[in-house]
Amino acid sequence: MKLSYKTYNLPFNHPFTISKGTKTHQPTLIVELDFMGIKGYGEAPAISYYNIPIEKMVEDIERRKMFIEKFAFSDPERYWHYLHHLLPANPFLVCALDMAGWDIYGKLKRKQLHQLWELDTATAPLTDYTIAIDSIEHMVAKMKEKPWPIYKIKVGVEGDIEMVAELRKHTDAIFRVDANAGWTLDESLQKIPLLKELGVEFVEQPLAKDDWQGMKVLFDKSSLPLIADESCVAEADVEKCHQHFHGINIKLTKCSGITPARRMIKRAKELGMKVMVGCMNESSVGTAAIAQLAPMLDYVDMDGPLLLAEDIGEGVEFDFGKIKYNDLPGTGIKIDCITD
C-alpha cells in the first residue's frame, strides 16, 4: 500500500454562516491509497469546533505513514479496526483512509459499494440543500438561485422564526431547520410549535450537545421530530440519543468513516430511530461515499459539492435532489491522481 495526500482550501459559493460562526472556505484533506495499482480516495474536511485541523491530520500521516502503508489489505472493515487503534485520537483521518479502503475494495470487486451491499438506489431519499444564515434578502436569493424540493435552513440566532416565516412565502418546498445547538430549552419550547405551523419537517440539534436533561424534556414535549447532530458523534452516542432524540444525523468524518457509520445505522434502526447522514461540506470525494449509504437512510444531507465554488472530483450529480449514480466501481468517484 502506498499513501499520498493533498490539502485544499475550497471556496464556498457564498459565505457559510451557522450559529457557531462564518467561513468562506472549507479546508479539506484528500488521501489516495494505491494498492497494487488500484487507487482509492477518501476525504476529511476540517471543522474548527472539533479541534482536528488539517495540520493535525498531516502531522499524524507523517508520523504514522509507514504503519498506515504496511497493513496487508484484504477488506476495509479489518483495515478500519487497524486504523482505529493506530490513530485513536484522529477519527477524521481514519475516516478518509476508511473511505479510500472501501473505494479500493469496490474496485477490486468491480462494483459500487451499494451494489456489494445489495441496496436499491431507487429507495434513496432526496438530498436537501442548505440555506445558511444571512440577511433575509440574501437567503431568499439563495433559494431562487437553487430551486430545490427540500431546504435545510440554518437557525439559532435572534429573529430566526421570522426568517423562516419570510422564506416560507417564497416556496412550498419541505423545510428542515438546524439550530446547531443554538437554542435554550425555553426558546425551543416556544419556537418549535411556530415552526410546525410553518411546515417544518424536523428540528436538528436544538440544544447544547451535552444538555441531556433539557433534551429529555424537549423530547417529551416537542411537536416536531428532533434529530441529533452534535450530540451524536461516535457509535456509543446512538444509545445515549435514544429517548432524547427521534433520530440521529451521522457524519462520516466525525464517526471515523463508512465502517462505523453502517453499524450506527443498523443500531439506530433497531432502536426505532430515524437515520440521516449529513455532510460537513465535503467535495464530491466525500459526498460519493455518503451516496453509497443513502438507500439505507430516511434523510440525507449531501449538498457539499453544491455549496462549493470549486470541486475536486467528479461522480456525484443530482437531479432536483435525486442522487444520480454512475457506473464507476468503488464509491463512484473520478479524480486525477494526487501526489504528496
SVG drawing of the C-alpha trace seen along z (x, -y; Angstrom):
<svg xmlns="http://www.w3.org/2000/svg" viewBox="-50 -42 57 52">
<polyline fill="none" stroke="black" stroke-width="0.4" points="0.0,0.0 1.2,-3.5 -0.3,-6.6 -0.4,-10.0 -2.3,-13.1 -3.1,-16.7 -4.7,-19.5 -7.2,-22.0 -8.9,-25.2 -12.1,-25.1 -14.1,-28.4 -17.9,-28.5 -20.3,-30.0 -21.5,-32.2 -20.1,-32.8 -21.4,-29.9 -22.8,-31.1 -24.3,-28.9 -24.9,-29.8 -21.3,-29.0 -19.7,-31.4 -19.0,-32.1 -16.5,-30.7 -15.7,-31.5 -13.6,-28.4 -13.6,-24.7 -10.2,-23.2 -10.1,-19.6 -7.7,-16.6 -7.8,-14.2 -6.0,-10.9 -5.0,-8.4 -4.2,-4.7 -2.6,-2.8 -3.0,1.0 -1.2,2.9 -2.1,0.2 -5.7,-0.2 -6.2,-3.7 -8.8,-4.5 -9.8,-8.0 -11.1,-9.5 -11.7,-12.9 -11.7,-14.6 -12.8,-18.2 -11.5,-20.2 -14.2,-21.6 -12.8,-24.2 -15.0,-23.2 -13.9,-19.6 -10.2,-20.7 -8.8,-18.5 -7.3,-20.9 -5.7,-19.9 -2.2,-20.4 -3.1,-17.7 -4.2,-15.3 -1.0,-15.9 1.1,-15.5 -0.4,-12.2 0.0,-11.0 3.7,-11.8 4.2,-10.3 2.3,-7.0 2.7,-6.8 4.9,-3.6 2.3,-1.8 -0.7,-3.0 1.0,-1.6 2.3,1.7 -1.2,3.2 -1.9,6.3 -5.1,5.1 -7.9,7.7 -11.1,6.0 -12.0,2.4 -13.5,3.4 -10.3,5.1 -8.4,2.0 -10.7,-0.3 -10.1,1.6 -6.4,1.4 -6.6,-2.3 -8.9,-2.9 -6.2,-1.6 -3.4,-3.2 -4.9,-6.7 -7.3,-6.7 -7.3,-10.5 -7.9,-11.3 -11.3,-10.0 -11.2,-12.5 -8.0,-10.9 -9.3,-7.4 -12.5,-8.4 -10.5,-9.5 -8.5,-6.3 -11.5,-4.1 -13.3,-5.7 -10.2,-5.1 -10.1,-1.4 -13.8,-0.9 -13.1,-2.6 -10.3,-0.1 -12.5,2.8 -15.3,1.9 -12.8,1.5 -11.4,4.9 -14.9,6.4 -15.7,4.2 -18.9,2.9 -20.1,-0.2 -20.4,0.3 -24.2,0.0 -24.3,3.0 -22.0,5.0 -24.3,4.3 -27.3,5.2 -29.0,1.8 -31.7,0.4 -30.8,-3.1 -34.4,-3.7 -35.1,-3.9 -32.5,-6.7 -34.1,-9.8 -33.7,-13.2 -30.9,-15.3 -31.7,-18.7 -30.0,-22.0 -28.7,-24.2 -29.5,-27.8 -27.0,-29.3 -27.8,-32.2 -27.7,-35.6 -29.9,-38.6 -33.4,-37.5 -32.9,-39.2 -29.8,-37.1 -31.4,-33.9 -34.3,-34.3 -31.9,-35.0 -30.0,-31.7 -33.3,-29.8 -34.2,-31.4 -30.7,-30.6 -31.1,-26.9 -34.8,-25.8 -34.9,-22.6 -37.6,-20.3 -36.1,-20.3 -34.2,-23.1 -32.2,-22.8 -32.3,-26.2 -29.7,-27.2 -31.2,-28.9 -30.1,-29.5 -29.9,-33.3 -32.2,-36.2 -35.1,-36.6 -34.8,-33.1 -38.5,-32.3 -39.3,-35.5 -36.5,-34.5 -38.2,-31.1 -41.6,-32.7 -40.3,-35.0 -38.6,-32.2 -41.9,-30.2 -43.5,-33.0 -41.3,-32.1 -41.6,-28.3 -43.7,-25.3 -40.6,-23.1 -40.1,-21.0 -38.2,-22.9 -35.9,-21.4 -34.2,-23.6 -30.8,-23.1 -30.1,-25.2 -26.5,-23.8 -27.1,-23.8 -28.0,-27.5 -31.2,-27.4 -32.1,-27.1 -34.8,-24.8 -37.2,-27.7 -36.5,-29.0 -37.1,-25.6 -40.4,-25.1 -41.5,-28.4 -40.2,-28.2 -40.9,-24.6 -44.8,-25.0 -44.3,-28.0 -42.0,-26.1 -44.6,-23.3 -47.1,-25.9 -44.6,-27.0 -44.5,-23.4 -41.1,-22.4 -40.4,-18.7 -38.0,-18.3 -35.5,-20.2 -31.9,-19.3 -29.8,-19.8 -31.8,-22.4 -29.8,-22.4 -26.2,-22.2 -24.7,-18.8 -24.4,-17.7 -27.8,-19.1 -29.3,-15.6 -31.7,-16.7 -33.1,-19.5 -33.3,-17.2 -35.4,-14.7 -37.9,-17.4 -38.0,-18.6 -38.3,-15.1 -41.4,-14.5 -43.0,-17.8 -41.9,-18.6 -44.5,-18.7 -41.8,-18.1 -39.2,-15.3 -35.8,-16.1 -32.6,-14.9 -29.2,-14.7 -26.1,-16.0 -23.5,-17.4 -24.9,-15.0 -24.2,-12.1 -20.5,-11.8 -19.4,-8.2 -21.1,-4.8 -21.6,-4.9 -23.7,-8.1 -26.5,-6.2 -27.6,-4.7 -27.3,-8.0 -29.6,-9.7 -32.3,-7.1 -35.3,-8.6 -33.7,-12.0 -34.0,-12.5 -36.3,-10.9 -33.4,-10.4 -29.7,-10.8 -27.6,-12.6 -24.4,-10.6 -21.3,-12.5 -18.8,-10.1 -15.9,-12.4 -16.9,-12.6 -17.7,-8.9 -14.5,-7.8 -15.8,-6.5 -18.1,-4.3 -17.4,-1.2 -18.7,-2.6 -21.5,-4.5 -23.0,-1.3 -23.1,0.1 -24.6,-3.1 -27.4,-3.0 -28.2,0.6 -28.3,-0.1 -30.4,-3.3 -33.0,-1.3 -33.1,1.4 -34.0,-1.3 -36.7,-2.6 -34.9,-5.9 -34.8,-7.8 -31.5,-7.9 -29.8,-10.7 -26.3,-11.0 -25.1,-14.6 -22.2,-16.3 -19.5,-18.6 -19.1,-20.5 -17.1,-17.7 -16.3,-17.9 -17.5,-15.2 -14.9,-12.8 -16.5,-12.5 -20.0,-13.0 -19.7,-10.0 -19.2,-7.8 -22.4,-9.2 -24.2,-8.4 -23.4,-4.7 -25.2,-4.7 -28.2,-6.7 -30.5,-3.8 -30.3,-2.8 -31.4,-6.2 -34.6,-8.1 -33.0,-11.5 -29.8,-12.6 -27.9,-15.9 -25.1,-15.6 -25.1,-19.1 -21.5,-19.8 -20.5,-20.0 -23.4,-22.3 -22.3,-24.8 -18.7,-24.9 -17.4,-27.1 -14.7,-24.5 -14.8,-20.7 -12.0,-18.1 -13.6,-15.1 -16.4,-14.0 -19.1,-11.4 -21.8,-12.9 -24.7,-14.5 -28.2,-15.5 -31.5,-15.9 -33.6,-18.2 -32.5,-16.5 -32.4,-13.0 -29.0,-11.3 -27.7,-10.2 -25.4,-7.2 -22.9,-6.4 -21.3,-3.1 -17.9,-3.5 -16.8,-1.0 -16.0,-1.7 -17.5,-4.9 -18.1,-6.0 -15.7,-8.9 -13.4,-10.1 -10.4,-12.2 -7.0,-13.0 -4.2,-11.2 -2.6,-13.2 0.9,-13.4 2.1,-14.2"/>
</svg>
